[in-house]
Amino acid sequence: MRSDAPSPPASKTAADRPTLKTIADLSGFAVATVSRALAEDPKIAESTRRRVAEIARQIGYEPDRAARRLRTGRTMVINLILDPHFEVLGFGNALLIGLTTALEGSGYNLVVTPHFDDTDELAPIRHIVVNRQADGVIFTRTAPFDSRARFLMEHGFPFVSHGRTDFTEEHSWVDFDNEEFAYRGTLRLIEKGCRKVCAILPPKTLTFRQHLQYGFMRAVREFGIDTLVPDVITLDTPADEIRDWACGILDGPNRPDGFLCPGEASYLAIRSACQKCGLVLGRDLWVVSKSISGVISQIDPEADTIQEDVEQAGRLMAQHLLTMLSEPSVRPPMTLQSAKPLFL
């Protein structure tokens, strides 16, 4: 058996890409032994598995996905359908960090499929399932009766949604406790003396609007304050349009003295409108915002925020999917992330 460590090649073409036989030649083990060692077969000595893994790493060996798919029926791919989240700064980056961290060492590759609101949301899902381009799917911006979730459940295809649905059939999801966020945030505004609170909510098509509204109205009913829930803007409205709308109501009679912002972009828009109207946050009006990127605490260190950990959500979704792929009969894992107030 050779003891010299191989040097990784500077570049590889399809013709000279390392194979199991390459590792076998370098290690002195049989091809079958190399294959079992790379598969972490416990019947292969640990020293052999370590030796084979080290050689594979050094020469840049990657399993032939097409051959593995023929052998196992699996693509070893997880597909993330990523929608724009303009209301949250850095949502996609945080989610990807969480997903890739949890998938590291699993053998699964993450493929990202962008999706935009003006295209058929079911098209990428259907394409993945029909052509078996992935073993599992993760998607965001979930609706109460989400067509993607329905399609995947009907086809028995593993998936995890970021957000819940209203289907009676169980499926795997990870969600933030938006009801608790809205309730705690509104209570905080009431504590600050606010008597009319404006909540900027997401579109009615999304499930988390319901949860936000439940929490908001629970606090409102307990203390009998006035409310404003605008119809002309939502969390998806561009920040400059939210700013212009806010300037209009802040210059008018009976203006709100508190704002609940479930997104960082809406907070920045309200902040800008406040400055434009000559008002001072923390004196003339108060805002509680969801915090994901941490940018608000950098701009306004004394701002009242409630943290949503999107990176953790990514890790949890990947872990849930890996669990279902390894144990198909397991009950679909579900996790509700807690709201963490960062009040001074």
N, C-alpha and C positions, 0 to 999 in steps of 0.2 A: 504494500500500500504506500502510495507516495505521501511524503510528509511536507513537500514544498508547497507553499501557498500560491495559487494561481493569481496572475495579475489581470484585472478587468480590462477588456479591450477598449480601445479609444472610441470605436464606433462599430455598429453591427448592421448588416443588411439582412434581408430575409434568408439569404443562403447560409450565412454563418451565425445565425442566432443560436445561442446555447440551448441544448436539449438535455433530456435525461441522460442520453448516451455521453454527452460532453462531461457531465458531472461524474458519470460512472468511470470514464477514462481517467479523469483527474484524481478521483478518490480511490480507484481500485476495487470499488464495490460493483456488484451486479446491478444492471438497470432496474430489475425488480426490487432490489434492496433500496436503491435510491428513491424509487417511486414511493415505497412504503415509508421511508424515513421522512420524506417531504410531507407525507400525509399524516405525520405524527403517530404512526402505528406504535402502540406501546410494546409490541412484541419485538421491535427493533431496539437495540441497546441505545441508551440515552447518549452515550459518547458518539455513536454512529450518527444519530440524528443531528447532533450538534455539528459534527464534521461536515455532513452533507449540506446542512443549512448554511454554514459559513462559506462553503465553496459556491453554493448557489447565489449567495449574496455578493460575493466578490466578482463573479463573472457576469452578474446581471441577469441571471436566469429568471424568466417569467413563464408560468405554465401556459401551454397552448390552449387558449380559451375555447376554440372550436372543437379541439379534441376532447377537452374536459366536458364540454356541453354534450357531445355525442355519448360520452361514457356515463355521465351522471344525470343528464337531462336538465342541468342547471347552467344558467348563464354567468353566475357569480356577479351579477350586476344589480344594484339598487338604483331606481330612478326617482329623482326628486323633481316634481313638477313645481316650479317656483314662479309664483305670481309677483307682480310689483307690490311693494309695501311702502308707498310714498309717505304714509303717515308716520312711519317709524324709520329713524335714521340708523343705517347699518344693520337692518333686520337680516338681509340675505347673508352678509358676512358672518354674523353671529351664528346663524343657523348652520351654515356650512362648517364652521369651526367645530361646533358640537357634533355634527354628523360624522365628519371625517375622524375626529378624535375617537368616537365610539367604534367606528368601523376598522380602525387601525389594527392590523394583525388578524382580521377575521377572514381574509381572502376575498372579500367583496369589494368591488369597485363602485364608486358613486358617479352616476351620470346625471347632469342637470339639464332639464328641459324647460326653457323659459316659456311662460304662458302670459298672454296679454288679454285684457278684458274684452277686446273687440273680436276675439276669435272663439271658436267653439271649444268650451272647456273639456268636453268629452273626447275630442279628436285625439289628443296625445295619449290619453289613457287607453282608448280603443286600439290605437296603433301598437302600443306596448304589449297589450294582452294578446291581441290576435297574432302578432308576429313573434311573440314570446321573446321580447327584447330585454326583459328583466325578470328577476325572481320576486321582486317586491316593489311597491310604490309608496312614496311619501308625498303628500300634497298639503297645501295651506289654504287659507281663506275659505273655510268650510261653511256650507249653507245648511239650514235645517233639514231639508230633504235633498241632499247633495246628489246630483246625477252621477258623479264620479264614484262616490261611495256605493250607490245602488248598483252600478254596473259591476264594480269589483266584487261586491258580495254575491251577486247573481252568478258570477263566474268563478267563485271560490278562489280569488286571487289575493294573496297577502298584501295588506296595506296598513298604513298608519296615517291618520289625518291630524293636522294641527288645528284643533277645534273639534267641537262635538256636532253630532247631528241629532235629529228627533226620531230616527228610525227605532223601532222596537227591537230589531235584531242587533245584537251586540257586535261591535267592531272595535279595533284598537285605536286609541287616540291619546294625544297629549294636549292639554289645554291650560291656559292661565285662568285663575279665578277672577274673571272680570266682574262678576257680581259683587264680590268682596271689595275689589278695587273701587268700584263706583260707590258702594256704601260707605267705606272708610274715607274715601276722598270727599264725599259730600258732607259727612259728619265733620271733617276737618274744616271745611269752608264755613259750616254753621258755627263751629267753635270760634272762628275768627270774626264772627258777627255778621256774616252774609245773610241777607234776607231774600235775595232773588238769585238763583244759581242757574247758569246756562250750561247744559251738557252738549258737547259736540260729539255726535254718535256716528258710527259707521253706517253704510247703506243697509236698508231693511232686508236685503237679500242674505246677509251674513248672520250666522247664529250668535256670534258674540255681541251683536247689537241687543238681542233679547236679554242676555245676561247683564249687560251694562244697564239696561233700562230697569230691570228688576231691582238691582242694587240701588240705583239712583232714586227710584220711586219709594223704596222702603225707607230710606232716610228722610225723604220729603214728607211722607205720611206721618212719620214719628214726630216731626217738628213743625209741620204746617207752613213751610216756606213757599214762596212763589218760585216758579220754574220757567225756563225757556228751553225748548228743544227745537232748534231751527229745522225747517224742511228744505230750505234753499241751499244749504251747505251740509256736507258730511265730512267724515275723516278723509275721504278720498278726494275732496275738493283741493285744487292747488292752493298752496299756502298764501300766495298773493291775493287770491279771491277771498279766502277766509279773512285775511287782514282787512280788505276793503269792506267786507260785510260787517266785521266787528267795529270798524270805524263808524259806520252808519248807526249802529245801535248804541254805541258809547256816546255819540253826540246827541242822541235822542232822549226823550223823556222816559222815566221809569227804567233806566238802564240796569242790567245785571250788575251786582257787586261781587259775584263769584263765578268762576269758570272751571268746569271739569273737562280736562283734555286727555283722552285716552291715547294720544299720540304726541310725539315730540314736535312734529312739524306744526300741529295746531297750537301747541304752547308758544312756539316762536312767532306764529302769526298773531296771536292775541297779545303777546309782549310788544310786538312791533306796532300794533294798533293802539295800544295803551300809550306808548311813547308819542305817537303821531297826534294823539288827542290831548296830550299834556297831562296825562294821568300817571300816577306812581303806583306800581305793584307793591302790595304790602301796606299801602295807605289808603288809596282810593278804591282798589279792588284786589281780590285774591284769586290765585289760580292753584289748582292741584293737577299735576300731570303724571302720566305714566312715564317711567324712565327705563330705557333699554340701552342706549349707547353711552350714557353718562355725560352727554354734551350739556345738558341743562345745568348740572351741578358745576360745570366749568364756567358757564356764562352767568348763572345766578346761584352762587353757593348757598344762599338761604332759601331757595325755592323748596316748596313742599312737593315731594315726588313719591311715587310708589313703584318699586322696581319689579320689572318682569324679566326673568332670566331666559332669554331666547337661546343662548348657547347651551344651557342645561336642557331646554326643550329639544334641541337637536340631538343631544346625547341620548335622551330618553327615547325619542322616536326610533333612533337606530337600534338601541337595545331591545325595544319592543319588537321590532321587525326581525332582528336576529333570533329572538326567542321563538317567534312563530315559525320561522324557517327551519329551525332545528327541532322544534316540537310542534308539528302541525295540529295536534289534538288539544293543545293547551288553550285555556280560555283567553280570549284577546286581552292583552294588558292595557290598562287605562290609568292615566295619571293626571291629577289636577294639581297644578303648581300653585303654591300659596302666594298671596299678595304681600309684599314686604314694604310697609311704610317707611319712608326716610324723612320723618318730620323733625325739625329742630325745635 
